C-alpha cells in the first residue's frame, strides 16, 4: 500500500485468523472514515484471507504471518507499523459506525488525560446483561459479580463487579478495563506501558493493558454516546466458537492475571478460584433449566442452552484445576512457618483495624518528617491499616499526607484518621509518582527543612521504622535512607537486568544502592529540589517506576543511598493486598528494565562504573 505523506488521524489494527467471511463488512464501515489507515495482521490464515484482501482492498496495509502468533503479539506488530496518534484495536467480528469513531476520537481532546476509550459494546443476540468493561478482577470484584450482588451496584457502587452490567453505565464513566474487541488507545499511553503483554496467547492481555495504563496515570473510559457491536466467538482463534472445542482461556488467564498483579496468599487464591467456580456452576445450572423449558416450547430457542450449560460447567472444572501459585513460582505447598506467619499478619491487621475504630490518639508528633503516600480503588479499604501502623510507632511524623486522584466516598476508617491528623489531598493521577510529586510541587517551599518519607499503602510498619530513619538522618543529612535496597548490577559498562540485582548487605552509603519504597524511604530536603526541577519527565521515561526515576536523579546529582541496617528489614504485607504487586509486575514483565534504559544515560552508567561498589561479594555472585 503506498504511504500517504500526511499522517493519519487513526490507525485501525485488525488481527485476522481465518476471518475472511467477516472482513468485508468490517472494511466497508471503516474505509469511508477520513484520515484512517487500516492495518491487518493475518495470523497464518488458511481460508484465502490474504489473497482476498490483496485483490479487493489494496489500500489496506497487510502484514501476513506464517503462523498464528496469538492476539497480543500480532497487535504489537501492527502497532509498530502504525503512524497515527490514536490506535483502534478491533476484532473482525466487531462493527463500529463512522459516527461512533468520531465521538471516540473527539473524546481524546477532553481535559481528562484518557489513555483508553471504548464505545458501549453491544451483542447481536442481546442475551448478555454484562458489558465488555468493568473493574479489576480482585477477590471482592469477582465475588460481587459471580454471587449476583453486583445487581444492586446502582444503589451501592461498592458492589460493582469484575463485569459491569448495562444498567450501571447510564452515562459515560471511568472503568478499570475494557475489552480489546473494540478499544481506542492513545499512542502516548501505549508507549508508556510498552504495548500488550505477550504472556498470554489471547484473553486477559486487554485487561492487563488497561490496568497498566491506569497505573501509569491515564484514565480508562466507556462512552455511552458511541456504540459498537461484537459477535462473541465468531473470530476466536482458539477454537471456542460455535461448534468448536471449548476454550477456558478467558477464565484461566484472568486468574493468572489476578495472581500476577496481587501475589495473593494461598488462602486468598483458593477463595478467588472457589468463588468463580461456584458462579460458573450456578450459571450452568441456570442454563440447564432454560434448556428444559426450551424443550417444551413450540418455537425453538436461537440459543442452544444445553450447550451453554455444558460449556460453563467445563469452565468451572477448568478454573478448579488451576494452580494456586503464580506460574513464575515453584507451586510448592506453604511451610508451617509460612502459615503461622500469615496467621500472625491477619491477627495484626485485625488488631490495627480495631484500634483505628476506637482510638483518638493523634497520628502526629515532633519528628520533623513528613510522610507522603497514595492509594487508589479497593486499596482505600486497607490503607487505614497501614496508616494506623504509623500511629503505633515510637516516633510520629509532623505531617502525614494521603494523595488521592479520584473524588469518591472514602471509607469511615480513613475519615476517622482525618480527625486524628491525616491530611487528604486531591491531585492528578500520576500513578505511583503521586507518592511524592504533588508534595514537591505544592508543599516543598512551605516546608523547606522537612525530610520527606514515602511509604506504601499495603504494608504494616514496625514500631521503630520512622525513628530509625529520622535518627539516621540526623547524622547523615544528605543521604537517601531506606529499609530495603538493592545493589545495582554493572557489567562491562552496562546495567544488568533488574532481576539479577542482589540484595544490599551494607549500611554504608553508595551510589550503587537502589532504594525500594517497600518499608519506607527518607529523602533529604535538598534532594527534593532536584526532583522538582526535573518536572514530569517521568511520564515518558518511568511512568510506573517511581523508585527508578528517583534513583536516576540521585545518581545524576551524586546523592548516595544508605540502608538503615546491613540486613534488609522484613516487610509485613497487609493480607489480601498482594504486597508489592506493582513492583513484582514490573519485574515479571521486564517493564523495570525498559524504564531503567530510558532513565539511566551513559553518564549515569559511567558514574556507577566508577563508584567503588559496596557489597562487592554479593554484587558479583
C-alpha positions, 0 to 999 in steps of 0.5 A: 500500500503506498504511504500517504505523506500526511499522517493519519488521524487513526490507525485501525489494527485488525488481527485476522485468523481465518476471518475472511467471511467477516472482513468485508463488512468490517472494511466497508464501515471503516474505509469511508472514515477520513484520515484512517489507515487500516492495518491487518495482521493475518495470523497464518490464515488458511481460508484465502484471507490474504489473497482476498484482501490483496485483490479487493482492498489494496489500500489496506496495509497487510502484514501476513504471518506464517503462523498464528502468533496469538492476539497480543503479539500480532497487535504489537506488530501492527502497532509498530507499523502504525503512524497515527496518534490514536490506535483502534484495536478491533476484532473482525467480528466487531462493527463500529459506525463512522459516527461512533469513531468520531465521538471516540476520537473527539473524546481524546481532546477532553481535559481528562488525560484518557489513555483508553476509550471504548464505545458501549459494546453491544451483542447481536443476540442481546442475551448478555446483561454484562458489558465488555468493561468493568473493574479489576478482577480482585477477590471482592470484584469477582465475588460481587459479580459471580454471587449476583450482588453486583445487581444492586451496584446502582444503589451501592457502587461498592458492589460493582463487579469484575463485569459491569452490567448495562444498567450501571453505565447510564452515562459515560464513566471511568472503568478499570478495563475494557475489552480489546474487541473494540478499544481506542488507545492513545499512542502516548499511553501505549508507549508508556506501558510498552504495548500488550503483554505477550504472556498470554496467547489471547484473553486477559492481555486487554485487561492487563493493558488497561490496568497498566495504563491506569497505573501509569496515570491515564484514565480508562473510559466507556462512552455511552454516546458511541456504540459498537457491536461484537459477535462473541466467538465468531473470530476466536482463534482458539477454537471456542466458537460455535461448534468448536472445542471449548476454550477456558482461556478467558477464565484461566488467564484472568486468574493468572492475571489476578495472581500476577498483579496481587501475589495473593496468599494461598488462602486468598487464591483458593477463595478467588478460584472457589468463588468463580467456580461456584458462579460458573456452576450456578450459571450452568445450572441456570442454563440447564433449566432454560434448556428444559423449558426450551424443550417444551416450547413450540418455537425453538430457542436461537440459543442452544442452552444445553450447550451453554450449560455444558460449556460453563460447567467445563469452565468451572472444572477448568478454573478448579484445576488451576494452580494456586501459585503464580506460574513464575513460582515453584507451586510448592505447598506453604511451610508451617512457618509460612502459615503461622506467619500469615496467621500472625499478619491477619491477627495484626491487621485485625488488631490495627483495624480495631484500634483505628475504630476506637482510638483518638490518639493523634497520628502526629508528633515532633519528628520533623518528617513528613510522610507522603503516600497514595492509594487508589480503588479497593486499596482505600479499604486497607490503607487505614491499616497501614496508616494506623501502623504509623500511629503505633510507632515510637516516633510520629511524623509532623505531617502525614499526607494521603494523595488521592486522584479520584473524588469518591466516598472514602471509607469511615476508617480513613475519615476517622484518621482525618480527625486524628491528623491525616491530611487528604489531598486531591491531585492528578493521577500520576500513578505511583509518582503521586507518592511524592510529586504533588508534595514537591510541587505544592508543599516543598517551599512551605516546608523547606527543612522537612525530610520527606518519607514515602511509604506504601499503602499495603504494608504494616510498619514496625514500631521503630521504622520512622525513628530509625530513619529520622535518627539516621538522618540526623547524622547523615543529612544528605543521604537517601535512607531506606529499609530495603535496597538493592545493589545495582548490577554493572557489567562491562559498562552496562546495567544488568537486568533488574532481576539479577540485582542482589540484595544490599548487605551494607549500611554504608552509603553508595551510589550503587544502592537502589532504594525500594519504597517497600518499608519506607524511604527518607529523602533529604530536603535538598534532594527534593529540589532536584526532583522538582526541577526535573518536572514530569519527565517521568511520564515518558521515561518511568511512568510506573517506576517511581523508585527508578526515576528517583534513583536516576536523579540521585545518581545524576546529582551524586546523592548516595543511598544508605540502608538503615541496617546491613540486613534488609528489614522484613516487610509485613504485607497487609493480607489480601493486598498482594504486597508489592504487586506493582513492583513484582509486575514490573519485574515479571514483565521486564517493564523495570528494565525498559524504564531503567534504559530510558532513565539511566544515560551513559553518564549515569552508567559511567558514574556507577562504573566508577563508584567503588561498589559496596557489597562487592561479594554479593554484587558479583555472585 
